[in-house]
Amino acid sequence: MDRYARWNSLLELLTETGRVSVEEAATRLDVSQATIRRDFDQLAQQQMITRTRGGAVANGVSYDLPLRYKTAKHSAEKQRIGAAAASLVSPGMVVGLNGGTTMTEVARALAVRPDLNSGNDGAQLTVVTNALNIANELLVRSRMKIVVAGGVVRPQSYELVGPLGGALLREVTLDVALLGVDAIDVQLGAAAHHEGEASMNNLMVARAKRVVIIADSSKLGGHAFARICPIERIEMLVTDSGAPPEIVAAFEAIGVRVISA
């Protein structure tokens, strides 16, 4: 296990327990206590945790770990979801994408589709995004037209938020908005942990003809702080095959088409 994988595991462990000792972490990760002490010291320097005598405690990481520490979680499911979501896109569309690990997989799946990268004007895909990493994924691997909303960067997600980006989003029309979320519930709709991200996503929803939510099964039935849109605005949900059948049935009962990848 490399350093970043260990850091991801340690942060997830702290998210679950709130506090962990060096001895316990070393046992869980099957590494030496000296390695764990170094990891704790480096994470504390980045203000990701608070160092204590003999261990560490969570330091505001419970709900919003930076994106670079999330990539290992549910990675296989997210790749399948990304491919399924990308299959909904046709040449010539204008597509809105927000940020997050699952949406990164959607962008990668779009980038490798030859029919979206022909360079012909009529077939060229236009992607509107407020996520710097999504724009980079597409810019270096495709010939799509990339439009980036302005704003202030959130280091946790690489997303741009605030009124600068909102001004651009109000002037565009999207054929479809493909949105990753922190939670989606049949009654509460789609939501994000950060109000700035939710606001930008809500603007994409308002400018889109169709709204598709992209979420692995761990997000289904969950709650988050800031609502993106009501469930009535969502046409489709793309999730993984681990989604509980009763939750899938509940979404379908209210008219949301569910694709399980």
Buried (B, 14 or more C-beta within 10 A) or exposed (E): EEEEEBBBBBBBBBEEEEBBBBEBBBEEBEBEBEBBBEBBEEBBEEEBBBBBEEBBEBBEBEEBBBBBBBBEBBEEBBBBBBBBBBBBBEBBBBBBBBBBBBBBBBBBBBBEBEEBBBEEEEBBBBBBBBBBBBBBBBBEBBBBEBBBBBBEBBEBBBBBBBEEBBEBBEEBEBBBBBBBBBBBBBEBBBBBBBEBBBBBBBBBBBBBEBBBBBBBBBBBBBEBBBBBBEBEBBBBBBBBEEBEEEBBEBBEEEEBEBBBB
